[in-house]
Amino acid sequence: MLEGFKPTNVKHSKECFVNKNNSQVYMHSIIIASVQLCGYIVAGSLINLLGKKKLLFILGTLGGLCSYCLYFSNTSTITLILTSMYISSSSIGLNVVLSVIVDLFPTTLRTITVQLAMLFGRFGAMGGNLAFPFVLKIGCAAVFGTLGTVMISSAFMTLLLPNTDMQPLQ
């Protein structure tokens, strides 16, 4: 793991090459952000129609399937589409989860529960970043399979949530 820090006797040229042709990267970022914006608009109009539980289930399933399909994508266009859908569904799902947390807890506990949810989410992100190299050593299929399995299993866990749409807290 520390091989990159060992000094080597390789001579490097003094010239530094900067790739200034990054327009494709910026275009892909704009496309992903645009898909995400459209997803938020659609989710905002569907949340009252479907309910939070169904929307969370749909978003989790969609994100998991996109993650599985990313392994099999063979063109950059398909990869861009699947990545856009995966990022959008997971981002919208996070905000719907926070909305469910606000609905489940009384006013005096809402800030603490949202704070704890965000804290554990950041712990999960840190743990995922630590585990990612080990999963990547197994192979690329393991990475996409793990992400897809986590998304789909969390989608099925939303079925355990109580239905709080348009109901007062008890």
Rosetta blueprint (number, residue, H / E / L):
1 M L
2 L L
3 E H
4 G H
5 F H
6 K L
7 P L
8 T L
9 N L
10 V L
11 K L
12 H L
13 S L
14 K L
15 E L
16 C L
17 F L
18 V L
19 N L
20 K L
21 N L
22 N L
23 S H
24 Q H
25 V H
26 Y H
27 M H
28 H H
29 S H
30 I H
31 I H
32 I H
33 A H
34 S H
35 V H
36 Q H
37 L H
38 C H
39 G H
40 Y H
41 I H
42 V H
43 A H
44 G H
45 S H
46 L H
47 I H
48 N H
49 L H
50 L H
51 G L
52 K H
53 K H
54 K H
55 L H
56 L H
57 F H
58 I H
59 L H
60 G H
61 T H
62 L H
63 G H
64 G H
65 L H
66 C H
67 S H
68 Y H
69 C H
70 L H
71 Y L
72 F L
73 S L
74 N L
75 T L
76 S H
77 T H
78 I H
79 T H
80 L H
81 I H
82 L H
83 T H
84 S H
85 M H
86 Y H
87 I H
88 S H
89 S H
90 S H
91 S H
92 I H
93 G H
94 L H
95 N H
96 V H
97 V H
98 L H
99 S H
100 V H
101 I H
102 V H
103 D H
104 L H
105 F L
106 P L
107 T H
108 T H
109 L H
110 R H
111 T H
112 I H
113 T H
114 V H
115 Q H
116 L H
117 A H
118 M H
119 L H
120 F H
121 G H
122 R H
123 F H
124 G H
125 A H
126 M H
127 G H
128 G H
129 N H
130 L H
131 A H
132 F H
133 P H
134 F H
135 V H
136 L H
137 K H
138 I H
139 G L
140 C H
141 A H
142 A H
143 V H
144 F H
145 G H
146 T H
147 L H
148 G H
149 T H
150 V H
151 M H
152 I H
153 S H
154 S H
155 A H
156 F H
157 M H
158 T H
159 L H
160 L H
161 L L
162 P L
163 N L
164 T L
165 D L
166 M L
167 Q L
168 P L
169 L L
170 Q L
